[in-house]
């Protein structure tokens, strides 16, 4: 399942975070980061997916 989340994090970062934590604070932080820049959104999404198990 982590591979699917990581692929989602690369193409649509908020979706990857949503699949990991749902509609929480981390999701909204990722939405804002993705709006400011695609790369910060990807970095944050990958970090959330790999750190929260």
C-alpha positions in Angstrom: 0.0 0.0 0.0 2.9 2.4 0.6 3.9 2.1 -3.0 0.5 3.3 -4.1 0.6 6.2 -1.6 4.1 7.2 -2.8 2.9 7.2 -6.4 -0.1 9.3 -5.5 2.3 11.6 -3.5 4.4 12.2 -6.6 1.5 12.9 -9.0 -1.1 14.4 -6.6 0.6 15.2 -3.3 -2.6 15.9 -1.2 -4.1 12.6 -2.3 -1.1 10.7 -1.0 -1.4 12.5 2.3 -5.1 11.9 2.5 -4.7 8.2 2.0 -2.2 8.2 4.9 -3.9 10.4 7.5 -7.3 11.5 6.2 -8.6 15.1 6.5 -6.3 16.2 9.2 -3.9 19.1 9.8 -1.2 17.4 7.7 -3.6 17.2 4.7 -4.3 20.9 4.8 -0.7 21.8 5.3 0.1 19.7 2.2 -2.6 21.4 0.2 -1.1 24.8 1.0 2.4 23.7 0.2 1.3 22.2 -3.1 -0.5 25.5 -4.0 2.7 27.4 -3.2 4.9 25.0 -5.2 4.6 21.5 -6.5 8.0 20.3 -5.2 7.4 21.4 -1.5 4.1 19.5 -1.7 5.8 16.3 -2.9 8.5 16.5 -0.3 6.0 17.0 2.5 3.8 14.2 1.2 6.6 11.7 1.0 7.8 12.7 4.4 4.4 12.1 5.9 4.0 8.8 4.2 7.4 7.5 5.3 7.3 8.8 8.8 3.7 7.9 9.9 3.1 4.2 10.1 
